[in-house]
């Protein structure tokens, strides 16, 4: 079994490095021994002391709880050695917890302690060797055979650095067989090495600087101040002796043992009883000469009377009511303004010397500490709001430092002026007065014309506040900027044209001498001038007008903006007169409302071709206004009503899927009829097993009859006003149907196509064309053959009659289509 090693700060484990306070009550549970057995056998704990020593602890063997049973007294015994053990009934492991004392100046390699372990086994199992648990910081080594603990060569012990060392020693036997297995048993012990301080450090004063006071009513022997010093060797300190070196002038004395400074004369005998300040030096020598055996300090003594003086501010050269410092702006928040050397003092004593400090000035920029003072304090001014210490807001900051007594009826106070002269830093970037600038420039302005002026401000002083302007970005090559004034002009060689480009945007940059900068965006609009006249595509325009449908004439004005590019149309002259109207905005020309048919047109013109002309003027709305004219020759015609199929396709032109579906349906019907006819013929012919000749008469179509044809209408696109023009291939090329168009009739399904055209000559009488049909017949009796021939003739006649009726029906339908 083995103990858990939980470290010196734990309250359970192997009790190594355990410490206890001497005022711990008897009966207190102070520790818990804790361990385990690898074979998971139950373990029991034991705790014993050396013979003849006092037993301070008791352990519960089952729980491991350690209880204090004897009162402790550190002055009598400051360390306790105890044996702790753990056993599983067969094996027992014990450790010794003890401490050792060692001096600082022990030479490296010196023997400081000897550990000893006993193994009751015989032979190699009873031989014991020692080693230390490895640690990279250990200053000790142990002899493996003798157990002598020594300081490592090259190592020194220093009480001021590490007053206590803990070393874990492992005792190991030579090993042997147990129950047929070889095993080596070990035990550990922790050695506590307390380093005793040696006299290698000088004494030092505590609580410096020292200030003392004398009342005007004080008498000789009055205590003024007590200085206090410590020996630097705290482990083994020596007594301190005090004495005054100089500065007392027979007025003060000091107790060499206590350090108490007393008055040796009456204050009234002093030359300046109200503001006397005396300095003296106290020396505290050490009894052992080492590096340095004394320390020196200064004690300042002031003679004060009763509460007849207000608080007073002191500078480096005495009382002062104005403190001034020069510093850079924007110190970090929390920084102490070390340029001020201010001490505040109230020469009174006790409650009369208690006062408050307050800083009056810009709110929450600075604060003063301490805020409450008794007698005297060093005044510290701390930055609270760094943004308030800004050179640009003012190169000088002024405050009032007030010290006001608290609990006195006189309420004496003192005031000091705090002046801070600020030095500027480059803490600002140039800032434009606007994030973007909008400018308008007339087109065709001469090169070098002013466009806009940008302004950026940098509140920093000197060269840091000088701003330089530059320009860059897409479109900036046509412009330039004055580096000092920020005036933006066009390049000398530039002439802006709104028709070429009317919008420009680019960036301007304001930069100080250290490269800090900001950006703003400039938007330039080139304003349009009316420098273009409207233009028609052609001076002479040919148009065809369907009665009831307007024609459109269009002119273009290349000016960039309204109203310069807004065109008004008007009719200057027309032939015949008073026959046309024109839309002034769109340029659509239409006949007067009373002209509704070609008859009226014929009555007006008395000409067969019906071609009229009109002179149209296009004028812009700019100032000054420009205009142009064009001659429009208009051929007047009348709309032609399309056939059923053309009407259906016209109606379905916006829905091509509908037309495709109808064509698919017609083809499906034709295929179905063909299948039915073929099936009927096959059924009739299958009753006969041989081919029987049959005759049918097919009338030949007269030559002058036109063959059946199906032609898709031709759709032509002209302009947005006339989306569709339908050309009838059989009509004249001039006959077009434009938009708006007449409402087409409901769609009519096309009829079946006529039979193929014949090549009959004109005036030739129709004649019968013989055809042959038959059926297969097997060999048999003459009677059977005769019977089958008769049935075949009947079938052939029925099929011929059905075909003739179908062809006649198709022909009639096609006649209605044409």
Residue pairs with C-beta under 8 A, 6 or more apart in sequence:
1 35
1 36
1 37
1 38
1 41
1 43
1 86
1 87
1 88
1 91
1 93
2 35
2 36
2 86
2 93
3 13
3 14
3 33
3 34
3 35
3 84
3 86
3 93
3 95
4 12
4 13
4 14
4 34
4 35
4 36
5 13
5 14
5 16
6 12
6 13
6 14
6 34
7 13
7 17
8 16
8 17
8 18
8 19
8 166
11 31
11 32
12 31
12 32
12 33
12 34
12 64
13 33
13 34
14 33
14 34
14 35
14 84
14 95
14 188
15 31
15 33
15 66
15 82
15 84
15 95
15 97
16 95
16 97
16 166
16 168
16 190
17 166
17 190
17 192
18 31
18 97
20 30
20 68
20 72
21 72
22 72
22 73
22 74
23 72
24 30
24 68
24 72
25 68
26 68
26 69
26 70
26 71
27 67
27 68
27 69
28 67
28 68
29 65
29 66
29 67
30 57
30 66
30 67
30 68
31 57
31 65
31 66
32 63
32 64
32 65
32 66
33 45
33 47
33 59
33 64
33 66
33 84
33 86
34 64
35 43
35 45
35 64
35 86
36 43
37 43
37 88
39 88
41 88
41 89
41 90
42 88
42 89
43 86
43 87
43 88
44 61
44 62
44 86
44 87
44 89
45 59
45 60
45 61
45 62
45 64
45 84
45 85
45 86
46 59
46 61
46 83
46 84
46 85
46 86
46 87
46 94
47 57
47 58
47 59
47 66
47 82
47 83
47 84
47 85
48 82
48 83
48 85
49 55
49 56
49 81
49 82
49 83
50 81
50 83
53 81
54 70
54 77
55 69
55 70
56 68
56 69
56 70
56 72
56 80
56 82
57 66
57 67
57 68
57 69
57 80
57 82
58 66
58 67
58 69
59 65
59 66
59 67
59 84
60 67
79 98
79 99
79 192
79 194
81 96
81 97
81 98
81 99
82 96
82 97
82 98
83 94
83 95
83 96
83 97
84 94
84 95
84 97
85 92
85 93
85 94
85 95
86 92
86 93
86 94
87 93
91 185
93 185
93 187
94 187
95 187
95 188
95 189
95 190
96 189
96 190
97 189
97 190
98 189
98 190
98 191
98 192
99 191
99 192
99 193
99 194
100 112
100 113
100 149
100 191
100 192
100 193
100 194
101 193
101 194
101 196
102 112
102 113
102 157
102 193
102 194
102 195
102 196
103 195
103 196
103 198
104 156
104 157
104 158
104 159
104 195
104 196
104 197
104 198
104 200
105 198
106 112
106 151
106 157
107 151
108 151
108 152
108 153
108 154
108 155
108 156
109 150
109 151
109 152
109 153
110 150
110 151
111 148
111 149
111 150
112 140
112 149
112 150
112 151
112 193
113 148
113 149
113 191
113 193
114 146
114 147
114 148
114 149
115 130
115 142
115 147
115 149
115 169
115 171
115 189
115 191
116 147
117 128
117 130
117 147
117 171
117 187
117 189
118 128
119 125
119 126
119 127
119 128
119 171
119 173
119 185
120 126
121 173
121 176
123 174
123 176
124 173
124 174
124 175
124 176
125 173
125 174
125 175
125 176
125 185
126 173
126 174
127 173
127 174
128 171
128 172
128 173
129 144
129 145
129 171
129 172
129 174
130 142
130 143
130 144
130 145
130 146
130 147
130 169
130 170
130 171
130 172
131 142
131 144
131 169
131 170
131 172
132 138
132 140
132 141
132 142
132 167
132 168
132 169
132 170
133 168
133 169
133 170
133 188
138 152
138 165
138 167
139 151
139 152
139 155
139 156
139 157
139 165
140 149
140 150
140 151
140 152
140 155
140 165
140 167
140 193
141 149
141 150
141 151
141 152
142 148
142 149
142 150
142 169
143 150
147 169
147 171
149 167
149 169
149 191
151 157
157 165
157 195
158 195
159 195
159 196
159 197
159 198
159 233
159 234
159 235
160 197
160 201
160 232
160 234
162 195
163 194
163 195
163 197
163 235
164 192
164 193
164 194
164 195
165 192
165 193
165 195
166 190
166 191
166 192
166 193
167 190
167 191
167 193
168 188
168 189
168 190
168 191
169 188
169 189
169 190
169 191
170 186
170 187
170 188
171 186
171 187
171 188
171 189
172 184
172 185
172 186
173 184
173 185
173 186
174 184
175 182
175 183
175 184
175 185
176 182
176 183
177 183
195 235
196 235
196 236
197 233
197 234
197 235
197 236
198 233
198 236
199 233
199 236
199 238
199 286
199 287
199 288
199 290
200 233
200 290
200 291
201 231
201 232
201 233
201 290
201 291
202 232
202 286
202 290
202 291
202 292
202 293
202 294
202 295
203 229
203 230
203 231
203 232
203 240
203 284
203 285
203 286
203 293
203 294
203 295
204 229
204 230
204 232
204 295
205 227
205 228
205 229
205 282
205 284
205 295
205 297
206 228
206 229
206 230
207 228
208 297
209 297
209 298
209 300
210 225
210 227
210 297
210 298
210 299
210 300
211 225
211 299
211 300
211 301
211 302
211 375
211 376
212 224
212 225
212 261
212 299
212 300
212 301
212 302
213 224
213 301
213 302
213 303
213 304
213 347
213 349
213 375
214 222
214 224
214 263
214 267
214 276
214 301
214 302
214 303
214 304
215 222
215 267
215 303
215 304
215 305
215 306
215 349
216 267
216 268
216 273
216 274
216 303
216 304
216 305
216 306
217 267
217 305
217 306
218 263
218 266
218 267
219 263
219 266
220 262
220 263
220 264
220 265
220 266
221 262
221 263
221 264
222 262
222 263
223 260
223 261
223 262
223 263
224 252
224 261
224 262
224 263
224 301
225 260
225 261
225 299
225 301
226 258
226 259
226 260
226 261
227 242
227 254
227 259
227 261
227 282
227 297
227 299
228 259
229 240
229 242
229 259
229 284
229 295
230 237
230 240
231 237
231 238
231 240
231 286
238 286
238 287
238 288
239 257
239 287
240 259
240 284
240 286
241 256
241 257
241 284
241 285
242 254
242 255
242 256
242 257
242 258
242 259
242 282
242 283
242 284
243 254
243 256
243 282
243 283
244 252
244 253
244 254
244 261
244 280
244 281
244 282
244 283
245 280
245 281
245 282
245 283
245 296
246 280
246 281
247 278
247 279
247 280
247 281
247 298
248 278
248 280
249 278
250 264
250 265
251 263
251 264
251 265
251 270
251 278
252 261
252 262
252 263
252 264
252 278
252 280
252 301
253 261
253 262
253 264
254 260
254 261
254 262
254 280
254 282
255 261
255 262
259 282
259 284
261 280
261 282
261 299
261 301
267 273
267 276
267 303
270 276
270 303
272 303
273 303
273 305
274 303
274 304
274 305
274 309
274 347
275 302
275 303
275 347
276 301
276 302
276 303
277 300
277 301
277 302
278 300
278 301
279 298
279 299
279 300
279 301
280 298
280 299
280 301
281 296
281 297
281 298
281 299
282 296
282 297
282 299
283 294
283 295
283 296
284 294
284 295
285 293
285 294
286 293
286 294
287 293
302 345
302 347
304 347
304 348
304 349
305 347
306 348
306 352
307 348
307 352
307 408
307 410
307 412
308 348
309 346
309 347
309 348
309 412
310 346
310 403
310 405
310 412
310 413
310 414
311 344
311 345
311 346
311 355
311 373
311 403
311 404
311 405
311 412
311 413
311 414
312 319
312 344
312 345
312 346
312 347
312 414
313 319
313 320
313 321
313 323
313 342
313 343
313 344
313 379
313 401
313 403
313 414
313 416
314 320
314 342
314 343
314 344
314 345
315 323
315 341
315 342
315 343
316 341
320 342
320 416
321 414
321 415
321 416
321 417
322 416
322 417
322 419
323 340
323 341
323 342
323 401
323 416
323 417
323 418
323 419
324 419
324 420
324 421
325 337
325 339
325 340
325 419
325 420
325 421
326 339
326 420
326 421
326 422
326 423
327 337
327 339
327 420
327 421
327 422
327 423
328 422
328 423
328 424
328 425
329 389
329 390
329 391
329 422
329 423
329 424
329 425
329 427
330 386
330 387
330 389
330 390
330 425
330 427
331 337
331 383
331 386
331 389
332 383
332 386
333 383
333 384
333 385
333 386
334 382
334 383
335 382
335 383
336 380
336 381
336 382
336 383
337 366
337 381
337 382
337 383
337 420
340 379
340 381
340 418
342 378
342 379
342 381
342 401
342 416
343 376
343 377
343 378
343 379
344 355
344 357
344 373
344 376
344 377
344 379
344 403
344 414
345 375
345 376
346 352
346 353
346 354
346 355
346 373
346 375
346 376
346 403
346 405
346 412
347 353
348 408
349 375
351 407
351 408
352 405
352 407
352 408
353 374
353 375
353 376
354 372
354 373
354 374
354 405
354 406
354 407
355 372
355 373
355 403
355 404
355 405
355 406
355 412
355 413
356 371
356 372
356 373
356 403
356 404
356 406
357 368
357 370
357 371
357 372
357 373
357 377
357 379
357 401
357 402
357 403
358 368
358 371
358 401
358 402
358 404
359 366
359 367
359 368
359 381
359 399
359 400
359 401
359 402
359 418
360 399
360 400
360 401
360 402
361 397
361 398
361 399
361 400
361 418
362 388
362 397
362 399
364 384
364 385
364 388
365 383
365 384
365 385
365 388
365 389
365 397
366 381
366 382
366 383
366 384
366 399
366 418
367 381
367 382
367 384
368 379
368 380
368 381
368 382
368 401
369 380
369 382
370 377
370 380
372 406
373 403
379 401
381 418
383 389
388 397
389 397
389 420
389 422
390 422
391 422
391 423
391 424
391 425
391 460
391 461
392 424
392 428
392 459
392 460
394 422
395 421
395 422
395 424
396 419
396 420
396 421
396 422
397 419
397 420
397 422
398 417
398 418
398 419
398 420
399 417
399 418
399 419
399 420
400 415
400 416
400 417
400 418
401 415
401 416
401 417
401 418
402 413
402 414
402 415
403 413
403 414
403 415
404 411
404 412
404 413
405 411
405 412
405 413
424 460
424 461
424 462
424 464
425 460
425 464
426 460
426 464
426 512
426 513
426 514
426 516
427 460
428 458
428 459
428 460
428 464
428 516
429 458
429 512
429 516
429 517
429 518
430 456
430 457
430 458
430 467
430 510
430 511
430 512
430 516
430 517
430 518
431 456
431 457
431 458
431 510
431 518
432 454
432 455
432 456
432 508
432 510
432 518
432 519
432 520
433 454
433 455
433 456
433 457
434 520
435 520
435 521
436 520
436 521
436 522
436 523
437 452
437 454
437 508
437 520
437 521
437 522
437 523
438 452
438 522
438 523
438 525
439 451
439 452
439 488
439 522
439 523
439 524
439 525
440 524
440 525
440 526
440 527
441 449
441 451
441 490
441 496
441 524
441 525
441 526
441 527
442 526
442 527
442 529
443 496
443 497
443 498
443 499
443 526
443 527
443 528
443 529
443 531
443 560
444 495
444 496
444 497
444 529
444 531
445 490
445 495
445 496
446 495
447 490
447 491
447 492
447 493
447 494
447 495
448 489
448 490
448 491
448 492
449 489
449 490
450 487
450 488
450 489
451 479
451 488
451 489
451 490
451 522
451 524
452 488
452 522
452 524
453 485
453 486
453 487
453 488
454 469
454 481
454 486
454 488
454 508
454 510
454 520
454 522
455 486
456 467
456 469
456 486
456 510
456 518
456 520
457 467
458 464
458 465
458 466
458 467
458 510
458 512
459 465
460 512
463 512
463 513
464 512
464 513
464 514
465 512
466 512
466 513
467 486
467 510
467 511
467 512
468 483
468 484
468 510
468 511
468 512
469 481
469 482
469 483
469 484
469 485
469 486
469 508
469 509
469 510
469 511
470 481
470 483
470 508
470 509
470 511
471 479
471 480
471 481
471 488
471 506
471 507
471 508
471 509
472 506
472 507
472 509
473 505
473 506
473 507
474 505
474 506
475 504
475 505
475 506
475 524
476 506
476 507
477 491
478 490
478 491
478 494
478 496
478 504
479 488
479 489
479 490
479 491
479 494
479 504
479 506
479 524
480 488
480 489
480 490
480 491
481 487
481 488
481 489
481 508
482 488
482 489
486 508
486 510
488 508
488 522
490 496
496 526
497 526
498 526
498 527
498 528
498 529
498 559
498 560
498 561
499 528
499 532
499 558
499 559
499 560
501 526
502 525
502 526
502 528
502 560
502 561
503 523
503 524
503 525
503 526
504 523
504 524
504 525
504 526
505 521
505 522
505 523
505 524
506 521
506 522
506 524
507 519
507 520
507 521
507 522
508 519
508 520
508 521
508 522
509 517
509 518
509 519
510 517
510 518
510 519
510 520
511 517
526 560
527 561
528 559
528 560
528 561
528 564
528 565
529 559
529 564
530 559
530 564
530 620
530 622
530 623
530 624
530 625
530 626
531 559
532 557
532 558
532 559
532 564
532 565
532 620
532 626
533 557
533 620
533 626
533 627
533 628
534 555
534 556
534 557
534 567
534 618
534 619
534 620
534 626
534 627
534 628
535 555
535 556
535 557
535 558
535 628
536 553
536 554
536 555
536 618
536 628
536 630
537 554
537 556
538 630
539 630
539 631
540 630
540 631
540 633
541 553
541 630
541 631
541 632
541 633
542 633
542 635
543 551
543 553
543 589
543 632
543 633
543 634
543 635
544 551
544 634
544 635
544 637
544 734
544 736
544 738
545 551
545 589
545 590
545 591
545 634
545 635
545 636
545 637
546 637
546 638
546 639
546 736
546 737
546 738
547 591
547 595
547 596
547 597
547 598
547 601
547 636
547 637
547 638
547 639
548 591
548 596
548 639
548 740
549 590
549 639
549 738
549 739
549 740
549 741
550 583
550 588
550 589
550 590
550 721
551 588
551 589
551 590
551 632
551 634
552 586
552 587
552 588
552 589
552 719
552 721
553 569
553 587
553 589
553 616
553 630
553 632
554 587
555 567
555 569
555 587
555 618
555 628
555 630
557 564
557 565
557 566
557 567
557 618
557 620
558 565
559 565
559 620
559 622
562 621
563 620
563 621
563 622
564 620
564 621
564 622
565 620
566 620
566 621
567 587
567 618
567 619
567 620
567 621
568 584
568 585
568 618
568 619
568 620
568 621
569 582
569 583
569 584
569 585
569 586
569 587
569 616
569 617
569 618
570 582
570 584
570 616
570 617
570 619
571 580
571 581
571 582
571 589
571 614
571 615
571 616
571 617
572 615
572 616
572 617
572 629
573 614
573 615
574 580
574 612
574 613
574 614
574 615
575 612
575 613
575 614
576 604
576 605
576 612
578 592
579 591
579 592
579 595
579 604
579 612
580 589
580 590
580 591
580 592
580 612
580 614
580 634
581 589
581 590
581 591
581 592
582 588
582 589
582 590
582 616
587 616
587 618
588 721
589 614
589 616
589 632
589 634
591 636
594 600
595 601
595 604
597 638
598 610
598 636
598 637
598 638
601 610
601 636
602 610
605 612
609 635
610 635
610 636
610 637
611 633
611 634
611 635
611 636
612 633
612 634
612 636
613 631
613 632
613 633
613 634
614 631
614 632
614 634
615 629
615 630
615 631
615 632
616 629
616 630
616 632
617 627
617 628
617 629
618 627
618 628
618 629
618 630
619 625
619 626
619 627
620 626
620 627
635 734
637 734
637 735
637 736
639 737
639 741
639 742
640 728
640 731
640 735
640 737
641 647
641 742
642 650
642 713
642 726
642 728
642 737
642 744
643 817
644 745
644 748
644 750
644 817
645 710
645 748
645 750
645 817
646 713
646 726
646 728
647 744
647 745
647 747
647 748
648 659
648 662
648 744
648 747
648 748
648 750
649 659
649 712
649 713
650 713
650 724
650 726
650 737
650 741
650 744
651 744
651 746
651 747
652 658
652 659
652 662
652 747
653 659
653 715
653 724
662 747
662 749
662 750
665 749
666 749
666 750
669 752
670 752
670 753
673 752
673 806
677 802
677 803
677 806
680 799
680 802
681 799
684 795
684 798
684 799
685 773
685 775
685 795
685 799
686 775
687 775
687 791
687 792
687 795
688 774
688 775
688 776
688 777
688 788
688 791
688 792
688 795
689 775
689 776
689 777
689 778
689 788
690 774
690 775
690 776
690 777
690 778
690 788
690 792
691 772
691 773
691 774
691 775
691 776
692 773
692 774
692 775
692 777
692 788
692 789
692 792
692 793
692 796
693 772
693 773
693 774
694 771
694 772
694 773
694 774
694 792
694 793
694 796
694 797
694 799
694 800
695 768
695 770
695 771
695 772
695 800
696 771
696 773
696 796
696 800
696 803
696 804
697 768
697 769
697 804
698 768
698 769
698 771
698 804
698 807
699 766
699 768
700 758
700 760
700 764
700 766
700 767
700 769
701 755
701 757
701 758
701 760
702 760
702 762
702 764
702 766
703 758
703 759
703 760
703 761
703 762
703 764
704 762
705 757
706 818
707 754
707 756
707 757
708 753
708 754
708 757
708 814
708 817
708 818
710 750
710 753
711 729
713 726
713 727
713 728
714 726
714 727
714 729
715 724
715 725
715 726
716 724
716 725
716 727
716 736
717 723
717 724
717 725
718 725
718 738
721 739
722 738
722 739
723 739
724 737
724 738
724 739
724 741
725 736
725 737
725 738
726 736
726 737
727 733
727 735
727 736
728 735
750 817
751 810
751 813
751 814
751 816
751 817
752 810
752 813
752 814
753 810
753 814
754 810
754 811
754 814
755 807
755 810
755 811
760 766
771 800
773 796
773 799
773 800
774 792
774 796
775 788
775 792
775 795
777 785
777 788
777 789
777 792
